[in-house]
């Protein structure tokens, strides 16, 4: 609790003036986008969707862009999403979603102040695992635990809704399991996708 209060105080003190997605992208540390420079980032922001700029390590393509959201393709298998999320009337934090598809997509979600200072992920995001996609009402069934165990290392991808603060999680299991294993697991699955909503300064499920 004390750690959470300290983090929120840090956010409020740093972001009270607010920032735009363009300013956040321009100030993104080079370690998040190796090979890019301010000049080509500005070109990317100024031009239309589909614009591609060259960096020292390859090309970056703009996929989506709005006042509080930016999605770019960083390689043949990678994308990065940057979303500004409100935590008060004039305060925001950054949610960064980095996805690698090789071939199945797997995402990593992290949070930062608008000065790109790392924040504790658990403060803003519930613990997400394959279990979230299973029907827990069947947990006492004989084969439930076995079905869940089959999914422990399977990837989960995340995609922001450009027009709001919802984020959709997709459980990517079909590409990794045999037809027989899928058949054993399917009766215990509740859904392939979960929508998280940004409420009360954190993401929450609809459950």
PyMOL commands that place a pseudoatom at each C-alpha (Angstrom):
pseudoatom trace, name=CA, resn=UNK, resi=1, chain=A, elem=C, hetatm=0, pos=[0.000, 0.000, 0.000]
pseudoatom trace, name=CA, resn=UNK, resi=2, chain=A, elem=C, hetatm=0, pos=[2.769, 2.450, 0.941]
pseudoatom trace, name=CA, resn=UNK, resi=3, chain=A, elem=C, hetatm=0, pos=[4.559, 1.717, -2.338]
pseudoatom trace, name=CA, resn=UNK, resi=4, chain=A, elem=C, hetatm=0, pos=[1.363, 2.387, -4.309]
pseudoatom trace, name=CA, resn=UNK, resi=5, chain=A, elem=C, hetatm=0, pos=[0.782, 5.726, -2.562]
pseudoatom trace, name=CA, resn=UNK, resi=6, chain=A, elem=C, hetatm=0, pos=[4.344, 6.817, -3.276]
pseudoatom trace, name=CA, resn=UNK, resi=7, chain=A, elem=C, hetatm=0, pos=[3.968, 5.929, -6.960]
pseudoatom trace, name=CA, resn=UNK, resi=8, chain=A, elem=C, hetatm=0, pos=[0.707, 7.818, -7.309]
pseudoatom trace, name=CA, resn=UNK, resi=9, chain=A, elem=C, hetatm=0, pos=[2.246, 10.869, -5.612]
pseudoatom trace, name=CA, resn=UNK, resi=10, chain=A, elem=C, hetatm=0, pos=[5.134, 10.669, -8.074]
pseudoatom trace, name=CA, resn=UNK, resi=11, chain=A, elem=C, hetatm=0, pos=[2.735, 10.522, -11.013]
pseudoatom trace, name=CA, resn=UNK, resi=12, chain=A, elem=C, hetatm=0, pos=[0.646, 13.434, -9.810]
pseudoatom trace, name=CA, resn=UNK, resi=13, chain=A, elem=C, hetatm=0, pos=[3.663, 15.639, -9.172]
pseudoatom trace, name=CA, resn=UNK, resi=14, chain=A, elem=C, hetatm=0, pos=[5.262, 14.978, -12.553]
pseudoatom trace, name=CA, resn=UNK, resi=15, chain=A, elem=C, hetatm=0, pos=[2.284, 14.843, -14.929]
pseudoatom trace, name=CA, resn=UNK, resi=16, chain=A, elem=C, hetatm=0, pos=[-0.004, 17.545, -13.575]
pseudoatom trace, name=CA, resn=UNK, resi=17, chain=A, elem=C, hetatm=0, pos=[0.642, 19.712, -16.638]
pseudoatom trace, name=CA, resn=UNK, resi=18, chain=A, elem=C, hetatm=0, pos=[-0.267, 16.943, -19.109]
pseudoatom trace, name=CA, resn=UNK, resi=19, chain=A, elem=C, hetatm=0, pos=[1.360, 15.953, -22.378]
pseudoatom trace, name=CA, resn=UNK, resi=20, chain=A, elem=C, hetatm=0, pos=[0.316, 14.904, -25.855]
pseudoatom trace, name=CA, resn=UNK, resi=21, chain=A, elem=C, hetatm=0, pos=[1.090, 11.559, -27.455]
pseudoatom trace, name=CA, resn=UNK, resi=22, chain=A, elem=C, hetatm=0, pos=[3.410, 13.362, -29.888]
pseudoatom trace, name=CA, resn=UNK, resi=23, chain=A, elem=C, hetatm=0, pos=[5.479, 14.871, -27.080]
pseudoatom trace, name=CA, resn=UNK, resi=24, chain=A, elem=C, hetatm=0, pos=[5.650, 11.522, -25.299]
pseudoatom trace, name=CA, resn=UNK, resi=25, chain=A, elem=C, hetatm=0, pos=[6.826, 9.758, -28.470]
pseudoatom trace, name=CA, resn=UNK, resi=26, chain=A, elem=C, hetatm=0, pos=[9.475, 12.377, -29.215]
pseudoatom trace, name=CA, resn=UNK, resi=27, chain=A, elem=C, hetatm=0, pos=[10.848, 12.060, -25.663]
pseudoatom trace, name=CA, resn=UNK, resi=28, chain=A, elem=C, hetatm=0, pos=[10.776, 8.242, -25.596]
pseudoatom trace, name=CA, resn=UNK, resi=29, chain=A, elem=C, hetatm=0, pos=[14.208, 6.929, -24.518]
pseudoatom trace, name=CA, resn=UNK, resi=30, chain=A, elem=C, hetatm=0, pos=[16.347, 5.532, -27.330]
pseudoatom trace, name=CA, resn=UNK, resi=31, chain=A, elem=C, hetatm=0, pos=[16.435, 2.141, -25.604]
pseudoatom trace, name=CA, resn=UNK, resi=32, chain=A, elem=C, hetatm=0, pos=[12.733, 1.677, -26.448]
pseudoatom trace, name=CA, resn=UNK, resi=33, chain=A, elem=C, hetatm=0, pos=[13.226, 2.482, -30.117]
pseudoatom trace, name=CA, resn=UNK, resi=34, chain=A, elem=C, hetatm=0, pos=[16.866, 1.791, -31.043]
pseudoatom trace, name=CA, resn=UNK, resi=35, chain=A, elem=C, hetatm=0, pos=[18.215, 3.484, -34.130]
pseudoatom trace, name=CA, resn=UNK, resi=36, chain=A, elem=C, hetatm=0, pos=[15.599, 6.238, -34.275]
pseudoatom trace, name=CA, resn=UNK, resi=37, chain=A, elem=C, hetatm=0, pos=[16.239, 9.962, -33.961]
pseudoatom trace, name=CA, resn=UNK, resi=38, chain=A, elem=C, hetatm=0, pos=[14.061, 12.970, -33.208]
pseudoatom trace, name=CA, resn=UNK, resi=39, chain=A, elem=C, hetatm=0, pos=[14.002, 13.975, -36.889]
pseudoatom trace, name=CA, resn=UNK, resi=40, chain=A, elem=C, hetatm=0, pos=[12.550, 10.732, -38.205]
pseudoatom trace, name=CA, resn=UNK, resi=41, chain=A, elem=C, hetatm=0, pos=[10.144, 10.482, -35.264]
pseudoatom trace, name=CA, resn=UNK, resi=42, chain=A, elem=C, hetatm=0, pos=[8.789, 13.915, -36.169]
pseudoatom trace, name=CA, resn=UNK, resi=43, chain=A, elem=C, hetatm=0, pos=[8.363, 12.875, -39.807]
pseudoatom trace, name=CA, resn=UNK, resi=44, chain=A, elem=C, hetatm=0, pos=[6.464, 9.791, -38.698]
pseudoatom trace, name=CA, resn=UNK, resi=45, chain=A, elem=C, hetatm=0, pos=[4.121, 11.868, -36.541]
pseudoatom trace, name=CA, resn=UNK, resi=46, chain=A, elem=C, hetatm=0, pos=[3.518, 14.525, -39.182]
pseudoatom trace, name=CA, resn=UNK, resi=47, chain=A, elem=C, hetatm=0, pos=[2.653, 12.238, -42.089]
pseudoatom trace, name=CA, resn=UNK, resi=48, chain=A, elem=C, hetatm=0, pos=[-0.339, 9.966, -42.711]
pseudoatom trace, name=CA, resn=UNK, resi=49, chain=A, elem=C, hetatm=0, pos=[-1.088, 6.446, -41.518]
pseudoatom trace, name=CA, resn=UNK, resi=50, chain=A, elem=C, hetatm=0, pos=[1.157, 3.992, -43.329]
pseudoatom trace, name=CA, resn=UNK, resi=51, chain=A, elem=C, hetatm=0, pos=[4.120, 6.353, -43.405]
pseudoatom trace, name=CA, resn=UNK, resi=52, chain=A, elem=C, hetatm=0, pos=[7.456, 4.561, -43.102]
pseudoatom trace, name=CA, resn=UNK, resi=53, chain=A, elem=C, hetatm=0, pos=[10.725, 6.114, -41.964]
pseudoatom trace, name=CA, resn=UNK, resi=54, chain=A, elem=C, hetatm=0, pos=[14.192, 4.617, -42.015]
pseudoatom trace, name=CA, resn=UNK, resi=55, chain=A, elem=C, hetatm=0, pos=[16.359, 4.225, -38.928]
pseudoatom trace, name=CA, resn=UNK, resi=56, chain=A, elem=C, hetatm=0, pos=[19.870, 2.905, -38.487]
pseudoatom trace, name=CA, resn=UNK, resi=57, chain=A, elem=C, hetatm=0, pos=[18.374, -0.487, -37.562]
pseudoatom trace, name=CA, resn=UNK, resi=58, chain=A, elem=C, hetatm=0, pos=[15.566, -0.737, -40.092]
pseudoatom trace, name=CA, resn=UNK, resi=59, chain=A, elem=C, hetatm=0, pos=[12.203, 0.820, -40.848]
pseudoatom trace, name=CA, resn=UNK, resi=60, chain=A, elem=C, hetatm=0, pos=[9.341, 2.046, -38.636]
pseudoatom trace, name=CA, resn=UNK, resi=61, chain=A, elem=C, hetatm=0, pos=[5.784, 2.263, -39.966]
pseudoatom trace, name=CA, resn=UNK, resi=62, chain=A, elem=C, hetatm=0, pos=[2.918, 4.216, -38.412]
pseudoatom trace, name=CA, resn=UNK, resi=63, chain=A, elem=C, hetatm=0, pos=[-0.172, 2.001, -38.048]
pseudoatom trace, name=CA, resn=UNK, resi=64, chain=A, elem=C, hetatm=0, pos=[-2.499, 4.136, -35.899]
pseudoatom trace, name=CA, resn=UNK, resi=65, chain=A, elem=C, hetatm=0, pos=[-2.319, 7.655, -34.509]
pseudoatom trace, name=CA, resn=UNK, resi=66, chain=A, elem=C, hetatm=0, pos=[-4.716, 9.747, -32.426]
pseudoatom trace, name=CA, resn=UNK, resi=67, chain=A, elem=C, hetatm=0, pos=[-4.499, 12.400, -29.720]
pseudoatom trace, name=CA, resn=UNK, resi=68, chain=A, elem=C, hetatm=0, pos=[-3.663, 9.845, -27.013]
pseudoatom trace, name=CA, resn=UNK, resi=69, chain=A, elem=C, hetatm=0, pos=[-2.577, 6.743, -28.942]
pseudoatom trace, name=CA, resn=UNK, resi=70, chain=A, elem=C, hetatm=0, pos=[0.202, 5.721, -31.282]
pseudoatom trace, name=CA, resn=UNK, resi=71, chain=A, elem=C, hetatm=0, pos=[0.881, 2.308, -32.793]
pseudoatom trace, name=CA, resn=UNK, resi=72, chain=A, elem=C, hetatm=0, pos=[3.955, 1.604, -34.887]
pseudoatom trace, name=CA, resn=UNK, resi=73, chain=A, elem=C, hetatm=0, pos=[5.461, -1.418, -36.582]
pseudoatom trace, name=CA, resn=UNK, resi=74, chain=A, elem=C, hetatm=0, pos=[9.074, -1.663, -35.479]
pseudoatom trace, name=CA, resn=UNK, resi=75, chain=A, elem=C, hetatm=0, pos=[10.105, -4.763, -37.445]
pseudoatom trace, name=CA, resn=UNK, resi=76, chain=A, elem=C, hetatm=0, pos=[8.675, -7.604, -39.508]
pseudoatom trace, name=CA, resn=UNK, resi=77, chain=A, elem=C, hetatm=0, pos=[7.572, -9.303, -36.277]
pseudoatom trace, name=CA, resn=UNK, resi=78, chain=A, elem=C, hetatm=0, pos=[7.239, -6.448, -33.777]
pseudoatom trace, name=CA, resn=UNK, resi=79, chain=A, elem=C, hetatm=0, pos=[4.820, -3.641, -32.932]
pseudoatom trace, name=CA, resn=UNK, resi=80, chain=A, elem=C, hetatm=0, pos=[4.740, -1.000, -30.204]
pseudoatom trace, name=CA, resn=UNK, resi=81, chain=A, elem=C, hetatm=0, pos=[1.634, 0.710, -28.843]
pseudoatom trace, name=CA, resn=UNK, resi=82, chain=A, elem=C, hetatm=0, pos=[1.778, 3.851, -26.689]
pseudoatom trace, name=CA, resn=UNK, resi=83, chain=A, elem=C, hetatm=0, pos=[-1.355, 4.984, -24.880]
pseudoatom trace, name=CA, resn=UNK, resi=84, chain=A, elem=C, hetatm=0, pos=[-1.899, 7.935, -22.538]
pseudoatom trace, name=CA, resn=UNK, resi=85, chain=A, elem=C, hetatm=0, pos=[-4.201, 6.955, -19.681]
pseudoatom trace, name=CA, resn=UNK, resi=86, chain=A, elem=C, hetatm=0, pos=[-5.863, 9.455, -17.328]
pseudoatom trace, name=CA, resn=UNK, resi=87, chain=A, elem=C, hetatm=0, pos=[-5.334, 9.144, -13.584]
pseudoatom trace, name=CA, resn=UNK, resi=88, chain=A, elem=C, hetatm=0, pos=[-6.863, 12.524, -12.671]
pseudoatom trace, name=CA, resn=UNK, resi=89, chain=A, elem=C, hetatm=0, pos=[-8.427, 15.510, -14.422]
pseudoatom trace, name=CA, resn=UNK, resi=90, chain=A, elem=C, hetatm=0, pos=[-5.064, 16.857, -15.631]
pseudoatom trace, name=CA, resn=UNK, resi=91, chain=A, elem=C, hetatm=0, pos=[-2.747, 13.915, -15.057]
pseudoatom trace, name=CA, resn=UNK, resi=92, chain=A, elem=C, hetatm=0, pos=[-1.762, 10.957, -17.226]
pseudoatom trace, name=CA, resn=UNK, resi=93, chain=A, elem=C, hetatm=0, pos=[0.520, 7.964, -17.345]
pseudoatom trace, name=CA, resn=UNK, resi=94, chain=A, elem=C, hetatm=0, pos=[1.934, 6.041, -20.282]
pseudoatom trace, name=CA, resn=UNK, resi=95, chain=A, elem=C, hetatm=0, pos=[0.984, 2.465, -21.039]
pseudoatom trace, name=CA, resn=UNK, resi=96, chain=A, elem=C, hetatm=0, pos=[3.459, 0.762, -23.369]
pseudoatom trace, name=CA, resn=UNK, resi=97, chain=A, elem=C, hetatm=0, pos=[2.550, -2.495, -25.141]
pseudoatom trace, name=CA, resn=UNK, resi=98, chain=A, elem=C, hetatm=0, pos=[5.340, -4.239, -27.014]
pseudoatom trace, name=CA, resn=UNK, resi=99, chain=A, elem=C, hetatm=0, pos=[4.304, -7.254, -29.099]
pseudoatom trace, name=CA, resn=UNK, resi=100, chain=A, elem=C, hetatm=0, pos=[6.419, -9.838, -30.902]
pseudoatom trace, name=CA, resn=UNK, resi=101, chain=A, elem=C, hetatm=0, pos=[4.845, -12.307, -33.319]
pseudoatom trace, name=CA, resn=UNK, resi=102, chain=A, elem=C, hetatm=0, pos=[7.038, -15.261, -34.022]
pseudoatom trace, name=CA, resn=UNK, resi=103, chain=A, elem=C, hetatm=0, pos=[4.720, -16.546, -35.410]
pseudoatom trace, name=CA, resn=UNK, resi=104, chain=A, elem=C, hetatm=0, pos=[2.190, -16.338, -32.552]
pseudoatom trace, name=CA, resn=UNK, resi=105, chain=A, elem=C, hetatm=0, pos=[1.869, -12.921, -30.944]
pseudoatom trace, name=CA, resn=UNK, resi=106, chain=A, elem=C, hetatm=0, pos=[2.943, -12.346, -27.342]
pseudoatom trace, name=CA, resn=UNK, resi=107, chain=A, elem=C, hetatm=0, pos=[2.761, -8.961, -25.597]
pseudoatom trace, name=CA, resn=UNK, resi=108, chain=A, elem=C, hetatm=0, pos=[4.490, -7.264, -22.691]
pseudoatom trace, name=CA, resn=UNK, resi=109, chain=A, elem=C, hetatm=0, pos=[2.683, -4.406, -20.924]
pseudoatom trace, name=CA, resn=UNK, resi=110, chain=A, elem=C, hetatm=0, pos=[4.461, -1.760, -18.847]
pseudoatom trace, name=CA, resn=UNK, resi=111, chain=A, elem=C, hetatm=0, pos=[3.684, 1.656, -17.343]
pseudoatom trace, name=CA, resn=UNK, resi=112, chain=A, elem=C, hetatm=0, pos=[5.604, 4.936, -17.047]
pseudoatom trace, name=CA, resn=UNK, resi=113, chain=A, elem=C, hetatm=0, pos=[5.188, 8.535, -16.033]
pseudoatom trace, name=CA, resn=UNK, resi=114, chain=A, elem=C, hetatm=0, pos=[5.144, 11.002, -18.921]
pseudoatom trace, name=CA, resn=UNK, resi=115, chain=A, elem=C, hetatm=0, pos=[8.820, 11.549, -18.120]
pseudoatom trace, name=CA, resn=UNK, resi=116, chain=A, elem=C, hetatm=0, pos=[9.379, 7.842, -18.862]
pseudoatom trace, name=CA, resn=UNK, resi=117, chain=A, elem=C, hetatm=0, pos=[10.067, 6.839, -15.267]
pseudoatom trace, name=CA, resn=UNK, resi=118, chain=A, elem=C, hetatm=0, pos=[9.137, 3.202, -14.692]
pseudoatom trace, name=CA, resn=UNK, resi=119, chain=A, elem=C, hetatm=0, pos=[6.054, 2.454, -12.596]
pseudoatom trace, name=CA, resn=UNK, resi=120, chain=A, elem=C, hetatm=0, pos=[5.064, -0.791, -10.890]
pseudoatom trace, name=CA, resn=UNK, resi=121, chain=A, elem=C, hetatm=0, pos=[2.923, -2.786, -13.332]
pseudoatom trace, name=CA, resn=UNK, resi=122, chain=A, elem=C, hetatm=0, pos=[0.880, -4.496, -10.611]
pseudoatom trace, name=CA, resn=UNK, resi=123, chain=A, elem=C, hetatm=0, pos=[-0.434, -1.081, -9.513]
pseudoatom trace, name=CA, resn=UNK, resi=124, chain=A, elem=C, hetatm=0, pos=[-2.320, -0.686, -12.792]
pseudoatom trace, name=CA, resn=UNK, resi=125, chain=A, elem=C, hetatm=0, pos=[-2.796, -4.181, -14.214]
pseudoatom trace, name=CA, resn=UNK, resi=126, chain=A, elem=C, hetatm=0, pos=[-4.261, -7.309, -12.598]
pseudoatom trace, name=CA, resn=UNK, resi=127, chain=A, elem=C, hetatm=0, pos=[-2.257, -10.501, -12.817]
pseudoatom trace, name=CA, resn=UNK, resi=128, chain=A, elem=C, hetatm=0, pos=[-2.937, -12.004, -16.226]
pseudoatom trace, name=CA, resn=UNK, resi=129, chain=A, elem=C, hetatm=0, pos=[-2.349, -15.624, -17.127]
pseudoatom trace, name=CA, resn=UNK, resi=130, chain=A, elem=C, hetatm=0, pos=[-3.995, -18.372, -19.142]
pseudoatom trace, name=CA, resn=UNK, resi=131, chain=A, elem=C, hetatm=0, pos=[-6.250, -19.077, -16.150]
pseudoatom trace, name=CA, resn=UNK, resi=132, chain=A, elem=C, hetatm=0, pos=[-8.150, -15.858, -16.873]
pseudoatom trace, name=CA, resn=UNK, resi=133, chain=A, elem=C, hetatm=0, pos=[-9.547, -17.450, -20.017]
pseudoatom trace, name=CA, resn=UNK, resi=134, chain=A, elem=C, hetatm=0, pos=[-10.852, -20.576, -18.303]
pseudoatom trace, name=CA, resn=UNK, resi=135, chain=A, elem=C, hetatm=0, pos=[-14.237, -21.124, -16.695]
pseudoatom trace, name=CA, resn=UNK, resi=136, chain=A, elem=C, hetatm=0, pos=[-13.393, -21.172, -12.989]
pseudoatom trace, name=CA, resn=UNK, resi=137, chain=A, elem=C, hetatm=0, pos=[-16.857, -22.487, -12.158]
pseudoatom trace, name=CA, resn=UNK, resi=138, chain=A, elem=C, hetatm=0, pos=[-15.558, -25.845, -13.403]
pseudoatom trace, name=CA, resn=UNK, resi=139, chain=A, elem=C, hetatm=0, pos=[-12.446, -25.828, -11.209]
pseudoatom trace, name=CA, resn=UNK, resi=140, chain=A, elem=C, hetatm=0, pos=[-13.677, -28.837, -9.247]
pseudoatom trace, name=CA, resn=UNK, resi=141, chain=A, elem=C, hetatm=0, pos=[-14.104, -30.902, -12.386]
pseudoatom trace, name=CA, resn=UNK, resi=142, chain=A, elem=C, hetatm=0, pos=[-11.775, -33.864, -12.717]
pseudoatom trace, name=CA, resn=UNK, resi=143, chain=A, elem=C, hetatm=0, pos=[-9.938, -32.615, -15.791]
pseudoatom trace, name=CA, resn=UNK, resi=144, chain=A, elem=C, hetatm=0, pos=[-9.953, -28.859, -15.099]
pseudoatom trace, name=CA, resn=UNK, resi=145, chain=A, elem=C, hetatm=0, pos=[-6.486, -28.649, -13.525]
pseudoatom trace, name=CA, resn=UNK, resi=146, chain=A, elem=C, hetatm=0, pos=[-5.040, -30.783, -16.288]
pseudoatom trace, name=CA, resn=UNK, resi=147, chain=A, elem=C, hetatm=0, pos=[-6.596, -28.547, -18.944]
pseudoatom trace, name=CA, resn=UNK, resi=148, chain=A, elem=C, hetatm=0, pos=[-5.202, -25.418, -17.279]
pseudoatom trace, name=CA, resn=UNK, resi=149, chain=A, elem=C, hetatm=0, pos=[-1.759, -26.987, -16.950]
pseudoatom trace, name=CA, resn=UNK, resi=150, chain=A, elem=C, hetatm=0, pos=[-1.636, -27.470, -20.719]
pseudoatom trace, name=CA, resn=UNK, resi=151, chain=A, elem=C, hetatm=0, pos=[-1.757, -23.695, -21.187]
pseudoatom trace, name=CA, resn=UNK, resi=152, chain=A, elem=C, hetatm=0, pos=[0.802, -22.443, -18.673]
pseudoatom trace, name=CA, resn=UNK, resi=153, chain=A, elem=C, hetatm=0, pos=[3.371, -21.185, -21.175]
pseudoatom trace, name=CA, resn=UNK, resi=154, chain=A, elem=C, hetatm=0, pos=[1.073, -20.125, -24.010]
pseudoatom trace, name=CA, resn=UNK, resi=155, chain=A, elem=C, hetatm=0, pos=[1.320, -16.511, -25.276]
pseudoatom trace, name=CA, resn=UNK, resi=156, chain=A, elem=C, hetatm=0, pos=[-1.209, -13.731, -24.680]
pseudoatom trace, name=CA, resn=UNK, resi=157, chain=A, elem=C, hetatm=0, pos=[-1.316, -10.671, -26.946]
pseudoatom trace, name=CA, resn=UNK, resi=158, chain=A, elem=C, hetatm=0, pos=[-2.739, -7.231, -26.192]
pseudoatom trace, name=CA, resn=UNK, resi=159, chain=A, elem=C, hetatm=0, pos=[-4.317, -4.646, -28.481]
pseudoatom trace, name=CA, resn=UNK, resi=160, chain=A, elem=C, hetatm=0, pos=[-5.605, -1.209, -27.513]
pseudoatom trace, name=CA, resn=UNK, resi=161, chain=A, elem=C, hetatm=0, pos=[-8.873, 0.107, -28.855]
pseudoatom trace, name=CA, resn=UNK, resi=162, chain=A, elem=C, hetatm=0, pos=[-7.794, 3.307, -30.594]
pseudoatom trace, name=CA, resn=UNK, resi=163, chain=A, elem=C, hetatm=0, pos=[-10.989, 5.211, -29.740]
pseudoatom trace, name=CA, resn=UNK, resi=164, chain=A, elem=C, hetatm=0, pos=[-11.103, 4.490, -25.991]
pseudoatom trace, name=CA, resn=UNK, resi=165, chain=A, elem=C, hetatm=0, pos=[-9.000, 3.106, -23.146]
pseudoatom trace, name=CA, resn=UNK, resi=166, chain=A, elem=C, hetatm=0, pos=[-10.076, -0.540, -23.462]
pseudoatom trace, name=CA, resn=UNK, resi=167, chain=A, elem=C, hetatm=0, pos=[-7.425, -3.148, -24.119]
pseudoatom trace, name=CA, resn=UNK, resi=168, chain=A, elem=C, hetatm=0, pos=[-8.228, -6.582, -25.540]
pseudoatom trace, name=CA, resn=UNK, resi=169, chain=A, elem=C, hetatm=0, pos=[-6.216, -9.611, -24.502]
pseudoatom trace, name=CA, resn=UNK, resi=170, chain=A, elem=C, hetatm=0, pos=[-6.156, -12.619, -26.816]
pseudoatom trace, name=CA, resn=UNK, resi=171, chain=A, elem=C, hetatm=0, pos=[-5.225, -16.120, -25.683]
pseudoatom trace, name=CA, resn=UNK, resi=172, chain=A, elem=C, hetatm=0, pos=[-3.115, -17.587, -28.511]
pseudoatom trace, name=CA, resn=UNK, resi=173, chain=A, elem=C, hetatm=0, pos=[-3.249, -21.335, -28.033]
pseudoatom trace, name=CA, resn=UNK, resi=174, chain=A, elem=C, hetatm=0, pos=[-4.478, -22.837, -31.313]
pseudoatom trace, name=CA, resn=UNK, resi=175, chain=A, elem=C, hetatm=0, pos=[-1.142, -22.383, -33.084]
pseudoatom trace, name=CA, resn=UNK, resi=176, chain=A, elem=C, hetatm=0, pos=[0.804, -24.233, -30.385]
pseudoatom trace, name=CA, resn=UNK, resi=177, chain=A, elem=C, hetatm=0, pos=[-1.307, -27.228, -29.451]
pseudoatom trace, name=CA, resn=UNK, resi=178, chain=A, elem=C, hetatm=0, pos=[-2.309, -30.351, -31.301]
pseudoatom trace, name=CA, resn=UNK, resi=179, chain=A, elem=C, hetatm=0, pos=[-5.934, -30.925, -32.249]
pseudoatom trace, name=CA, resn=UNK, resi=180, chain=A, elem=C, hetatm=0, pos=[-6.230, -33.589, -29.548]
pseudoatom trace, name=CA, resn=UNK, resi=181, chain=A, elem=C, hetatm=0, pos=[-4.945, -31.287, -26.810]
pseudoatom trace, name=CA, resn=UNK, resi=182, chain=A, elem=C, hetatm=0, pos=[-7.201, -28.461, -27.962]
pseudoatom trace, name=CA, resn=UNK, resi=183, chain=A, elem=C, hetatm=0, pos=[-10.161, -30.827, -27.841]
pseudoatom trace, name=CA, resn=UNK, resi=184, chain=A, elem=C, hetatm=0, pos=[-9.325, -31.689, -24.210]
pseudoatom trace, name=CA, resn=UNK, resi=185, chain=A, elem=C, hetatm=0, pos=[-8.909, -28.062, -23.215]
pseudoatom trace, name=CA, resn=UNK, resi=186, chain=A, elem=C, hetatm=0, pos=[-11.811, -26.422, -25.073]
pseudoatom trace, name=CA, resn=UNK, resi=187, chain=A, elem=C, hetatm=0, pos=[-14.657, -27.577, -22.767]
pseudoatom trace, name=CA, resn=UNK, resi=188, chain=A, elem=C, hetatm=0, pos=[-13.041, -25.609, -19.917]
pseudoatom trace, name=CA, resn=UNK, resi=189, chain=A, elem=C, hetatm=0, pos=[-12.366, -22.410, -21.853]
pseudoatom trace, name=CA, resn=UNK, resi=190, chain=A, elem=C, hetatm=0, pos=[-14.666, -19.475, -21.152]
pseudoatom trace, name=CA, resn=UNK, resi=191, chain=A, elem=C, hetatm=0, pos=[-13.385, -17.230, -23.942]
pseudoatom trace, name=CA, resn=UNK, resi=192, chain=A, elem=C, hetatm=0, pos=[-10.464, -16.564, -26.298]
pseudoatom trace, name=CA, resn=UNK, resi=193, chain=A, elem=C, hetatm=0, pos=[-10.466, -12.837, -25.558]
pseudoatom trace, name=CA, resn=UNK, resi=194, chain=A, elem=C, hetatm=0, pos=[-10.801, -10.603, -22.496]
pseudoatom trace, name=CA, resn=UNK, resi=195, chain=A, elem=C, hetatm=0, pos=[-11.457, -6.867, -22.523]
pseudoatom trace, name=CA, resn=UNK, resi=196, chain=A, elem=C, hetatm=0, pos=[-9.836, -4.821, -19.763]
pseudoatom trace, name=CA, resn=UNK, resi=197, chain=A, elem=C, hetatm=0, pos=[-11.375, -1.444, -18.970]
pseudoatom trace, name=CA, resn=UNK, resi=198, chain=A, elem=C, hetatm=0, pos=[-9.502, 1.493, -17.459]
pseudoatom trace, name=CA, resn=UNK, resi=199, chain=A, elem=C, hetatm=0, pos=[-11.467, 2.357, -14.317]
pseudoatom trace, name=CA, resn=UNK, resi=200, chain=A, elem=C, hetatm=0, pos=[-10.397, 4.063, -11.088]
pseudoatom trace, name=CA, resn=UNK, resi=201, chain=A, elem=C, hetatm=0, pos=[-6.800, 4.468, -12.268]
pseudoatom trace, name=CA, resn=UNK, resi=202, chain=A, elem=C, hetatm=0, pos=[-6.259, 0.813, -13.164]
pseudoatom trace, name=CA, resn=UNK, resi=203, chain=A, elem=C, hetatm=0, pos=[-7.311, -1.868, -15.621]
pseudoatom trace, name=CA, resn=UNK, resi=204, chain=A, elem=C, hetatm=0, pos=[-10.145, -4.127, -14.543]
pseudoatom trace, name=CA, resn=UNK, resi=205, chain=A, elem=C, hetatm=0, pos=[-12.048, -7.006, -16.103]
pseudoatom trace, name=CA, resn=UNK, resi=206, chain=A, elem=C, hetatm=0, pos=[-15.798, -6.984, -16.592]
pseudoatom trace, name=CA, resn=UNK, resi=207, chain=A, elem=C, hetatm=0, pos=[-16.223, -9.893, -14.162]
for i in range(1, 207): cmd.bond("trace and resi %d" % i, "trace and resi %d" % (i + 1))
show_as sticks, trace
zoom trace
